[in-house]
Amino acid sequence: MNWDDSNLDKLPDKIGEALEGACGKPQSPLRTPAFASTNQFETAVRTVVLRRAERAERRLTCFADVRSTKIRELKLNSQAQWLFYHPVQRVQIRATAQAFVYNENQIAREFWERMPLKQRVGYCATESPGSPLAEPGDAIPAALRSDRARESELETGYQNFAVIVTEVDQFEWLRIGDEGHRRAVLRWSGEKYSGFWLVP
């Protein structure tokens, strides 16, 4: 990505292009951002996989187990933040967004149907994420880990599968440079992103 750090008007498209390009590319550091949510008392952050980025719609999407803490938090407070960092390009992108959770509906079903069977296994745990265990493990039945597990058997995981779709209201962009840093904020005005420069 050739970042132009002097043109605010082009920056929203550059960010969108970078995030869209990261989806489906395991080698891209932008594909595994940090995702933060909060309840009334504390904030939690974790690494997620960016599943889809849609520049025109201002949407960023990831998946989760519907029983997880982040889903409970997003139902209490729908505001979320994403934090992306590219260590080679030395660019940080922070996105503030409203989150919408989809489970056992048409949107969830469409993503589930496109998901490889090996990935569906991760939603078949018999216990919710964060549950205590007597020994290391993941609470996924061994039979479902087999290459012979049928699609119909893995369907038990569908009820636990959630899609988190966020609509970005603000981007904050930071580029670290040897000759000086550049930082900008881009806020959605209802029609486009309007930006201004910040002290890094």
HELIX and SHEET records of a PDB file:
HELIX    1   1 LEU A   11  ALA A   22  1                                  12    
HELIX    2   2 PRO A   29  ARG A   31  5                                   3    
HELIX    3   3 THR A   69  LEU A   76  1                                   8    
HELIX    4   4 GLN A  106  ARG A  114  1                                   9    
HELIX    5   5 LEU A  117  ARG A  120  1                                   4    
HELIX    6   6 VAL A  121  TYR A  123  5                                   3    
HELIX    7   7 ALA A  142  ARG A  145  1                                   4    
HELIX    8   8 GLU A  151  LEU A  154  1                                   4    
HELIX    9   9 GLU A  155  ASN A  160  5                                   6    
SHEET    1   A 7 THR A  43  THR A  47  0                                        
SHEET    2   A 7 ALA A  34  THR A  38 -1                                        
SHEET    3   A 7 GLN A  79  HIS A  86 -1                                        
SHEET    4   A 7 VAL A  91  ASN A 103 -1                                        
SHEET    5   A 7 PHE A 161  ARG A 175 -1                                        
SHEET    6   A 7 ARG A  59  ASP A  65 -1                                        
SHEET    7   A 7 ARG A  52  GLU A  54 -1                                        
SHEET    1   B 7 THR A  43  THR A  47  0                                        
SHEET    2   B 7 ALA A  34  THR A  38 -1                                        
SHEET    3   B 7 GLN A  79  HIS A  86 -1                                        
SHEET    4   B 7 VAL A  91  ASN A 103 -1                                        
SHEET    5   B 7 PHE A 161  ARG A 175 -1                                        
SHEET    6   B 7 ARG A 182  TRP A 188 -1                                        
SHEET    7   B 7 TYR A 193  LEU A 198 -1                                        
END                                                                             
